[in-house]
Amino acid sequence: MTPADIALLQGVFWIAFGGCLLALFAYDFFHFLLDMLPDILRVSFVWLLGLFSRGGKQS
């Protein structure tokens, strides 16, 4: 095996390793967003209720 072959294999390994790590973080972040979705919707709904219950008055 020549040094060029070893360098190529190392490059392929690090690209694959980085891709898997990126996919893992993306998966984790996506599921974090899904877990936070009900809280985000609840806060937005309460904020909208407060906005419309003022009847257009400026604060």
N, C-alpha and C positions, 0 to 999 in steps of 0.2 A: 504494500500500500504506500503510495507516494504521499509526500506532505500536502500536495494539492488535494488529494482524495480526503485526507484527514480534515483539512480546512473546510472542504465542501460538506462533509458529514457534520462537523461542528456547527456550521452555519445552518444546516437543515435542522439540527437538534434545537438550536437556540430559537429559531423561528417557530418551530412547532411548540416548544415550551412556552414561549411568549404568547402565542396564539391561544394555547389552553388556559394560561393564566388570565389573559384578557377576557376570554369567554366565561371563566369562572366569576370574575368580578362583575361582568355585565349581567350574568344570571342572578348573582346575589343582589345587585342594585335593582334589577327589574322586580325581584320578589320583595325587596324592601319597599319599593313604590307601591306594589300591589297591597302590601300589608298596611301602608299608610293611607291608602285611598279612602277608606271610610272616614278616617279622622279629618282628612283634607276636605272631603265633601261636607262633613258636619260643620266644620269651622266656616266654610264658604256659605253654607245655608244660613247659619246664624248671622254672619256678617251681612248677607243680603236682606234678611229679615230686619235687622237693625237699620239698614240703609233705607228700606221702603217704609218702615214704621215711623220715620221722622216726617214723612209727608212732604218731602222736598225742601224742608227747612235747611238753611245753611247753618253749620255749626261754628 
